Amino acid sequence: MKVKFRRGTIVRKIRYVTLALCITVSVLGGATGAWAEEKAKGTANSGNAGGAAATLAPGARSAILMDASTGTVIYEKNSHDKLPPASITKIMTMLLTVEALDEGKLQLTDKVRTSEYAASMGGSQIFLEPGEEMTVDDMLKGIAMASGNDASVAMAEKIAGSESAFVDLMNQKAQDLGLKDTHFANCNGLPAANHYSSAHDIAVISRELLKHEQIIKYTGSYQDYLRKDSTKPFWLVNTNKLVRFYTGADGLKTGYTSEAKFCLSATAARDGLRAVAVVLGEPNTKTRNSEVSAMFDYLFSQYKLHMIHKEGDTIGTVRIEKGVKSQLPLVAKEDYSVLLRKGVTQEGIRHELVLNEQVKAPVAEGQTVGKLVVYQGTAVLKEYELKAGETVAKAGWWKLFKRATGAMFTND
């Protein structure tokens, strides 16, 4: 691989010849992939860039359609309006729960005790009694499928000690995700002052939740039981009927209050694509489900993914100055791809590895060391941050001395 120097930045170019691949890309009103990557925004924050997408979600007060893999926004309508999210709030509750599981702070078999406060929640519930214990596994079922307000609070108390402390974690996570339209006042979405989100922010939280694949076990199940072997079995039926009636649908969360009206953040996977569709303020469940289904149909019929690197692929190496390791391999932490429009022949998809000018030890695991830039011609379609896969400590003077003297006698 040749290294090209350009204004102090090492640019490693890896060009992919598209051969017979016909790739569609849209640029601002045209049919090129830049349109797909940049998004089809509505005029004056409503509507769309024209065509069939302009008719999506007419009944919703706010809506967005996103490709989960790349985060590309396909359609949006008033997507940054701050609105009451109702039980879609529980997507963040589930996200913090699965993160705690991944970090080893929780086990699915751990028992969660129900406080009097958790048991007092109204609205949708799994009818927990004060002092009743359920496993984390069952609590997740109760939250994801039955939208249990009581289960949400019990889980929040288990993780953070109190609901208020858990809400602080929710708001911190929203801030970490860069969300500007969201503030939580509780963990279940019951009406409360200063509790709001937007279709855009909910889609981002949903996409983050979907990175934890185990959640589909809960959100994608249509029916199950709690307390199955007890004297009081509780039959769960998923409030999201799309998981039964739309092929490929497997989540995520419904919501309703008289203020929020009918809301849904839904996901479906088909032909290698995963869609996230969010609608807020729908007039009824029939319209909500119909419009989300139409959004899914649009994405699956009009778009495809073009893979750049699969998770686990070695992309290149980065030089580490004064480190115990002089080089560090760069490995794809996820699938790197771009979303492209079907139907129009387009060539010239390529990508470049752009490394930081100087990467000096010590290097922390997760530290950004460069980026992968995907182009169509001269237009940037997508940028992926590249991060160090491990920690590299600073080398001692003796190791640096041996490395320097050794280089004097090698012909590189």
C-alpha positions as CSV (number, residue, x, y, z in Angstrom):
1,M,0.0,0.0,0.0
2,K,1.4,3.4,-1.0
3,V,1.4,6.2,1.5
4,K,0.6,9.6,0.1
5,F,1.6,12.8,2.0
6,R,-0.8,15.6,1.8
7,R,-0.3,18.7,4.0
8,G,1.0,16.8,6.9
9,T,-1.7,14.2,6.9
10,I,-1.0,10.6,6.0
11,V,-3.7,9.5,3.6
12,R,-3.8,5.9,2.8
13,K,-6.0,5.3,-0.3
14,I,-7.8,2.1,-0.9
15,R,-9.8,2.2,-4.1
16,Y,-12.5,-0.2,-4.8
17,V,-13.2,-0.7,-8.5
18,T,-16.9,-1.1,-8.9
19,L,-16.6,-3.4,-12.0
20,A,-20.1,-4.3,-13.1
21,L,-21.7,-3.1,-9.9
22,C,-24.4,-0.6,-10.7
23,I,-24.9,1.6,-7.7
24,T,-27.5,4.3,-7.3
25,V,-26.7,7.4,-5.5
26,S,-28.8,10.6,-5.4
27,V,-27.6,14.2,-4.9
28,L,-30.1,16.8,-3.7
29,G,-33.1,16.0,-5.8
30,G,-31.2,13.8,-8.3
31,A,-31.0,10.0,-8.1
32,T,-27.5,9.6,-6.5
33,G,-26.4,8.0,-3.2
34,A,-25.4,11.3,-1.7
35,W,-29.2,12.0,-1.4
36,A,-29.6,8.8,0.5
37,E,-26.7,9.6,2.8
38,E,-27.6,13.2,3.4
39,K,-31.4,12.5,3.8
40,A,-34.7,13.4,2.1
41,K,-35.8,16.3,4.3
42,G,-39.1,17.9,4.1
43,T,-39.6,21.5,2.9
44,A,-40.1,23.8,5.9
45,N,-39.6,20.8,8.2
46,S,-42.6,19.0,6.7
47,G,-43.1,16.9,3.6
48,N,-40.3,15.5,1.6
49,A,-38.0,15.7,-1.4
50,G,-40.8,14.6,-3.7
51,G,-42.0,11.3,-5.2
52,A,-43.7,8.5,-3.3
53,A,-42.0,9.5,0.0
54,A,-43.9,12.7,0.1
55,T,-47.1,10.7,1.0
56,L,-45.5,8.9,4.0
57,A,-47.1,9.3,7.4
58,P,-49.7,11.9,6.5
59,G,-51.6,11.3,9.8
60,A,-48.6,11.7,12.1
61,R,-47.8,14.9,13.8
62,S,-44.1,14.0,13.5
63,A,-42.3,11.2,11.8
64,I,-38.9,9.9,10.6
65,L,-37.6,6.9,8.6
66,M,-34.0,5.8,9.1
67,D,-31.7,3.1,8.0
68,A,-30.5,1.4,11.2
69,S,-27.1,0.3,9.8
70,T,-25.9,3.7,8.6
71,G,-28.1,6.1,10.4
72,T,-29.2,7.5,7.0
73,V,-32.5,9.5,7.3
74,I,-34.7,8.6,4.3
75,Y,-37.7,10.7,5.3
76,E,-38.6,13.1,8.0
77,K,-41.6,15.3,8.9
78,N,-41.3,17.7,11.8
79,S,-38.8,15.3,13.2
80,H,-37.2,17.7,15.7
81,D,-40.5,18.9,17.3
82,K,-40.4,18.4,21.0
83,L,-43.4,16.2,21.9
84,P,-44.6,13.9,24.7
85,P,-43.2,10.5,23.9
86,A,-45.5,8.4,26.1
87,S,-44.3,4.8,26.6
88,I,-41.7,5.1,23.8
89,T,-39.7,6.5,26.8
90,K,-39.1,2.9,27.7
91,I,-36.7,2.5,24.8
92,M,-34.2,4.4,26.8
93,T,-35.1,2.4,29.9
94,M,-34.4,-0.8,28.0
95,L,-31.2,0.6,26.6
96,L,-29.7,1.3,30.0
97,T,-30.9,-2.1,31.2
98,V,-29.1,-4.0,28.4
99,E,-26.0,-1.8,28.8
100,A,-25.9,-2.8,32.4
101,L,-26.2,-6.5,31.3
102,D,-23.4,-6.1,28.8
103,E,-21.2,-4.5,31.4
104,G,-21.8,-7.3,33.9
105,K,-23.6,-5.0,36.4
106,L,-26.7,-7.2,36.0
107,Q,-27.5,-10.8,35.2
108,L,-30.7,-12.0,33.5
109,T,-31.2,-14.3,36.5
110,D,-30.9,-11.5,39.1
111,K,-34.0,-10.9,41.2
112,V,-35.6,-7.5,41.1
113,R,-37.7,-6.6,44.1
114,T,-40.8,-4.4,43.6
115,S,-41.1,-1.4,45.9
116,E,-44.5,0.0,47.0
117,Y,-43.7,3.0,44.8
118,A,-43.1,0.8,41.7
119,A,-46.3,-1.2,42.4
120,S,-48.3,2.0,42.6
121,M,-47.8,3.0,38.9
122,G,-51.0,3.2,36.9
123,G,-51.6,2.8,33.2
124,S,-50.1,-0.2,31.5
125,Q,-48.7,-2.6,34.0
126,I,-48.0,-6.3,34.8
127,F,-49.6,-5.9,38.2
128,L,-46.5,-6.3,40.4
129,E,-47.3,-6.4,44.1
130,P,-45.1,-4.7,46.8
131,G,-42.3,-7.0,47.7
132,E,-42.8,-9.3,44.7
133,E,-39.6,-10.4,43.0
134,M,-39.0,-11.2,39.3
135,T,-35.9,-11.8,37.4
136,V,-34.4,-9.2,35.1
137,D,-35.4,-11.5,32.2
138,D,-39.1,-11.3,33.2
139,M,-38.9,-7.6,33.9
140,L,-37.6,-7.0,30.4
141,K,-40.5,-9.1,29.0
142,G,-42.9,-7.0,31.0
143,I,-41.4,-3.7,29.8
144,A,-40.9,-4.6,26.1
145,M,-44.2,-6.6,25.5
146,A,-46.7,-5.3,28.0
147,S,-45.3,-1.8,28.4
148,G,-45.3,-2.3,32.2
149,N,-45.0,1.0,34.0
150,D,-44.5,-0.8,37.3
151,A,-41.8,-3.1,35.8
152,S,-40.0,0.0,34.4
153,V,-39.8,1.6,37.8
154,A,-38.7,-1.6,39.5
155,M,-36.0,-2.0,37.0
156,A,-34.9,1.6,37.4
157,E,-34.7,1.2,41.1
158,K,-32.6,-2.0,40.7
159,I,-30.1,-0.3,38.5
160,A,-29.8,3.1,40.1
161,G,-31.3,2.8,43.5
162,S,-34.2,5.2,42.8
163,E,-36.2,6.3,39.8
164,S,-34.9,9.8,40.1
165,A,-31.3,8.6,40.0
166,F,-32.1,6.4,37.0
167,V,-33.7,9.4,35.2
168,D,-30.4,11.2,35.7
169,L,-28.7,8.4,33.9
170,M,-31.3,8.6,31.1
171,N,-30.7,12.3,30.6
172,Q,-26.9,11.7,30.7
173,K,-27.2,9.0,28.1
174,A,-29.3,11.4,25.9
175,Q,-26.5,14.0,26.2
176,D,-23.9,11.4,25.4
177,L,-25.8,10.5,22.2
178,G,-25.8,14.2,21.2
179,L,-29.6,14.5,21.5
180,K,-30.9,18.1,21.5
181,D,-34.7,17.5,21.7
182,T,-35.0,15.2,24.7
183,H,-35.5,15.5,28.4
184,F,-36.8,12.8,30.7
185,A,-38.7,13.2,33.9
186,N,-39.5,9.6,34.5
187,C,-38.6,6.1,33.2
188,N,-42.0,5.0,31.8
189,G,-43.5,7.9,29.9
190,L,-46.5,8.7,32.2
191,P,-47.5,12.4,31.7
192,A,-45.1,14.7,33.5
193,A,-43.8,18.2,33.2
194,N,-40.6,18.7,31.3
195,H,-40.8,15.2,29.8
196,Y,-40.4,15.3,26.0
197,S,-38.5,14.0,23.0
198,S,-38.7,14.1,19.2
199,A,-39.1,11.6,16.4
200,H,-35.4,12.1,15.5
201,D,-34.1,11.6,19.0
202,I,-36.3,8.5,19.5
203,A,-34.9,7.0,16.2
204,V,-31.3,7.6,17.5
205,I,-32.1,5.9,20.8
206,S,-33.8,3.1,19.0
207,R,-30.8,2.6,16.7
208,E,-28.5,2.5,19.7
209,L,-30.8,-0.1,21.4
210,L,-30.7,-2.3,18.3
211,K,-26.9,-2.5,18.6
212,H,-27.7,-4.9,21.5
213,E,-29.1,-7.8,19.5
214,Q,-30.5,-9.6,22.6
215,I,-33.3,-7.0,22.9
216,I,-35.0,-8.5,19.8
217,K,-35.8,-11.6,21.9
218,Y,-38.1,-9.4,23.9
219,T,-39.4,-6.8,21.5
220,G,-39.9,-9.3,18.7
221,S,-42.0,-11.8,20.7
222,Y,-45.7,-11.6,20.1
223,Q,-46.8,-13.5,23.2
224,D,-45.4,-15.0,26.3
225,Y,-46.1,-15.6,30.0
226,L,-45.0,-14.2,33.4
227,R,-45.5,-16.2,36.6
228,K,-46.3,-19.2,34.3
229,D,-45.8,-21.8,37.0
230,S,-47.5,-19.8,39.7
231,T,-51.2,-19.6,40.8
232,K,-51.4,-16.2,39.0
233,P,-50.0,-16.6,35.5
234,F,-50.0,-13.4,33.4
235,W,-50.4,-13.7,29.6
236,L,-48.3,-11.2,27.7
237,V,-49.4,-10.0,24.3
238,N,-47.1,-7.5,22.5
239,T,-48.7,-4.1,22.2
240,N,-46.9,-3.7,18.9
241,K,-49.0,-5.8,16.5
242,L,-46.6,-5.3,13.6
243,V,-44.4,-8.0,15.0
244,R,-47.1,-10.4,14.1
245,F,-48.6,-8.9,11.0
246,Y,-45.6,-7.3,9.2
247,T,-43.0,-9.6,7.7
248,G,-39.6,-8.8,9.3
249,A,-40.9,-6.6,12.1
250,D,-39.4,-7.4,15.5
251,G,-39.7,-4.3,17.7
252,L,-39.6,-1.8,19.3
253,K,-42.1,0.1,21.4
254,T,-45.6,1.5,21.3
255,G,-47.0,4.5,23.3
256,Y,-50.2,6.2,24.1
257,T,-51.5,9.0,26.3
258,S,-54.3,11.4,25.7
259,E,-51.7,14.2,25.2
260,A,-49.2,12.2,23.1
261,K,-51.9,10.3,21.1
262,F,-50.7,7.1,19.4
263,C,-47.0,6.7,19.0
264,L,-44.7,4.0,17.8
265,S,-41.0,3.4,17.2
266,A,-40.8,0.3,15.1
267,T,-38.1,-1.7,13.4
268,A,-38.1,-4.4,10.7
269,A,-35.3,-6.3,8.9
270,R,-35.5,-7.6,5.3
271,D,-33.0,-8.4,2.5
272,G,-30.0,-7.2,4.6
273,L,-31.6,-3.9,5.5
274,R,-32.9,-2.9,8.9
275,A,-35.4,0.1,9.1
276,V,-36.3,2.3,12.0
277,A,-39.6,4.2,11.7
278,V,-41.0,6.6,14.3
279,V,-44.4,8.2,14.3
280,L,-45.8,10.5,17.0
281,G,-49.2,11.9,17.4
282,E,-51.2,9.5,15.2
283,P,-55.0,9.5,15.6
284,N,-55.5,5.8,16.2
285,T,-53.7,2.5,16.2
286,K,-54.9,1.4,12.7
287,T,-53.5,4.6,11.1
288,R,-50.3,4.3,13.2
289,N,-49.6,0.7,12.0
290,S,-50.6,1.3,8.4
291,E,-48.4,4.4,8.0
292,V,-45.4,2.7,9.6
293,S,-45.9,-0.3,7.4
294,A,-45.9,2.0,4.3
295,M,-42.6,3.6,5.5
296,F,-41.0,0.2,5.8
297,D,-42.3,-0.8,2.3
298,Y,-40.8,2.4,0.9
299,L,-37.3,1.8,2.3
300,F,-37.2,-1.9,1.4
301,S,-38.4,-1.3,-2.2
302,Q,-36.2,1.7,-2.9
303,Y,-32.9,1.2,-1.2
304,K,-30.0,-1.2,-0.8
305,L,-26.8,-1.4,1.2
306,H,-23.4,-1.3,-0.4
307,M,-20.8,-2.9,2.0
308,I,-17.4,-1.3,2.4
309,H,-16.0,-3.4,5.2
310,K,-17.6,-6.1,7.4
311,E,-17.2,-6.2,11.1
312,G,-13.9,-7.8,12.0
313,D,-12.2,-6.8,8.7
314,T,-8.6,-5.4,9.1
315,I,-8.7,-2.0,7.4
316,G,-5.1,-1.0,7.7
317,T,-2.6,0.0,10.4
318,V,-1.7,3.1,12.2
319,R,1.8,4.0,13.4
320,I,2.2,4.7,17.1
321,E,5.0,7.1,18.0
322,K,7.0,6.1,21.1
323,G,4.7,3.2,21.9
324,V,5.5,-0.3,23.2
325,K,4.0,-1.2,19.8
326,S,5.1,0.7,16.8
327,Q,2.0,-0.2,14.8
328,L,-1.6,-1.0,15.6
329,P,-4.0,-2.8,13.3
330,L,-7.3,-1.1,12.6
331,V,-10.2,-3.5,12.7
332,A,-13.8,-2.7,11.7
333,K,-15.9,-2.7,14.9
334,E,-19.1,-2.9,12.9
335,D,-20.2,-3.2,9.3
336,Y,-19.2,-0.2,7.4
337,S,-21.6,0.4,4.5
338,V,-23.5,3.1,2.7
339,L,-27.2,3.2,1.8
340,L,-27.8,3.6,-1.9
341,R,-30.9,4.2,-4.1
342,K,-31.9,1.4,-6.4
343,G,-32.6,1.7,-10.1
344,V,-30.0,4.1,-11.5
345,T,-26.6,3.0,-12.8
346,Q,-23.8,4.8,-11.0
347,E,-20.1,4.0,-10.7
348,G,-17.3,5.4,-8.7
349,I,-17.9,4.3,-5.1
350,R,-14.5,4.4,-3.4
351,H,-13.1,4.9,0.1
352,E,-10.0,6.3,1.7
353,L,-8.3,5.6,5.1
354,V,-7.4,9.0,6.6
355,L,-5.2,8.7,9.7
356,N,-4.4,11.4,12.2
357,E,-1.1,13.2,11.5
358,Q,0.5,12.0,14.8
359,V,-0.6,9.3,17.1
360,K,1.6,9.3,20.1
361,A,1.7,6.8,23.0
362,P,0.1,6.3,25.4
363,V,-3.0,5.5,23.3
364,A,-6.2,4.5,25.1
365,E,-8.6,1.8,23.8
366,G,-11.4,3.6,22.0
367,Q,-9.3,6.6,21.1
368,T,-10.0,8.1,17.7
369,V,-7.0,7.6,15.4
370,G,-8.5,8.4,12.0
371,K,-11.5,7.9,9.8
372,L,-12.8,5.9,6.8
373,V,-14.2,8.3,4.2
374,V,-16.5,6.9,1.5
375,Y,-16.9,8.9,-1.7
376,Q,-18.9,8.8,-4.9
377,G,-16.7,10.8,-7.3
378,T,-15.6,13.8,-5.2
379,A,-18.8,13.8,-3.0
380,V,-18.4,12.4,0.6
381,L,-21.2,9.9,1.2
382,K,-20.2,8.7,4.7
383,E,-17.4,9.0,7.3
384,Y,-16.7,6.4,9.9
385,E,-14.5,7.2,12.9
386,L,-11.7,4.7,13.5
387,K,-10.7,3.9,17.0
388,A,-7.9,2.1,18.6
389,G,-8.8,-1.5,19.5
390,E,-6.5,-1.7,22.4
391,T,-4.4,0.4,24.8
392,V,-0.8,1.1,23.8
393,A,1.5,2.2,26.6
394,K,4.4,4.5,26.1
395,A,7.7,2.6,25.5
396,G,10.7,3.0,27.9
397,W,13.9,4.7,26.8
398,W,15.8,1.4,26.3
399,K,13.1,0.0,23.9
400,L,13.1,3.3,22.0
401,F,16.9,3.2,21.8
402,K,17.0,-0.4,20.5
403,R,14.3,0.5,17.9
404,A,16.2,3.6,16.7
405,T,19.5,1.8,16.4
406,G,17.9,-1.2,14.8
407,A,16.4,1.1,12.1
408,M,19.9,2.3,11.2
409,F,20.8,-1.2,9.9
410,T,17.6,-2.0,8.1
411,N,16.7,-1.1,4.6
412,D,13.0,-0.3,4.8
